[in-house]
Amino acid sequence: MSSSSRVVEIEVVVADGGARKAAEGEKQPDPVVNVYSAAAYGDLERLRRFVELDGGGASLAVPDGNGYHALQWAALNNYPHVALYIIEHGGDVNAEDNSQQTALHWAAVRGATATADVLLENGARLEAADVNGYRAVHVAVQYGQTTFLHHIVSKYGADFEALDNDGRSSLHWAAYKGNADTIRLLLFMDANQVRQDKNGCTPLHWAVIRGSLEVCTLLVHAGTKQELTLRDRGGFTPLQLAADKGQRHLSNILSNATKVSFGDKYCSGRLGKVGYAPILFSYLVILMILFLKSIVFASDFSRITAAVGLWSWAAISLALASQVVFYRVSRNTPGYIKTNTEGLDPKELLMGIDLSSSTFTGSWSQLCPTCKVL
């Protein structure tokens, strides 16, 4: 698939809001002039005055000149107390802008988990999708908000396998953005690695397209050989795509992953003609020969002692062999990475993922989410 494929994502751009730097000594203009700016700056006192004293309560239920709602501004800057006030005074928790994005979408942009709690506990639609089919999980992944993604999935059951209009899941977007922490979280939650989007691309294809060595390594080590052989709409496997792009390091990783190793051929029981059954059968035959030999050529007492010792040793050996078999089969099975984590600290299990929250504190002119075609 050509690297020029159209990929649409939400992006925050700097709007020309008259943000000219004032000359030294010049008095800065007051940025809080209405309910929208008050919500964006988290100024609850002045917001209350606009609504209750100045008769501007209706403004909480209607968008500004650009189609954005006061609740969206409060969500973007993570002001949960302001968001709650807006909801309690006429703001629609599921109000959409011109791109059908809700306040929850905007909370996902900056990882505003506290405000997301307020929204979801007051009726926000968790799976609301915008014009591109993006849900909150997609937006969180696009911006690398791993904390926010983990929060809405673990606490509210958000569908991290949901697809956008192009058939891309959160794992596709994480691979495209090259965010290793988000990849680790999604793999930990057993995200589907072999799903293909409308272009036939798996997450591994997108990681190759973006040239992300770390993400490719994660996906290869956590997956099976199936996704290594899947072809995109242009007929390329991830290995062929890496070679076509001249990405030598990625080609080496993918090439080595596609080779049949000695362990796979002679131990896994899944590749080649030699599996576990012939090996175990041969093992049992040898034990039987040793047992018969001990019975025929030993004294009565020695026969009993030898038989007991031999069969005890055989039982222990077979138990250990069965454990090896189970391990070898399970590690080659999709979903092996998912383990029993009950009672354990998720931070210890997510391989070093930084789950610290972040809040945007920029200026009013930096807060306009829009869409961009790459």
Secondary structure, 3 states (H helix, E strand, C coil): CCCCCCCEEEEEECCCCCCCCCCCCCCCCCCCCCHHHHHHHCCHHHHHHHHHHCCCHHHHHCCCCCCCCHHHHHHHCCCHHHHHHHHHCCCCCCCCCCCCCCHHHHHHHCCCHHHHHHHHHCCCCCCCCCCCCCCHHHHHHHCCCHHHHHHHHHHHCCCCCCCCCCCCCHHHHHHHHCCHHHHHHHHHCCCCCCCCCCCCCCHHHHHHHHCCHHHHHHHHHHCCCHHHHCCCCCCCCHHHHHHHCCCHHHHHHHHHHHCCCHHHHHCCCCCCCCCHHHHHHHHHHHHHHHHHHHHHCCCHHHHHHHHHHHHHHHHHHHHHHHHHHHHHHHHCCCCCCCCCCCCCCHHHHCCCCCCCCCCCCCCHHHCEEEEEEC
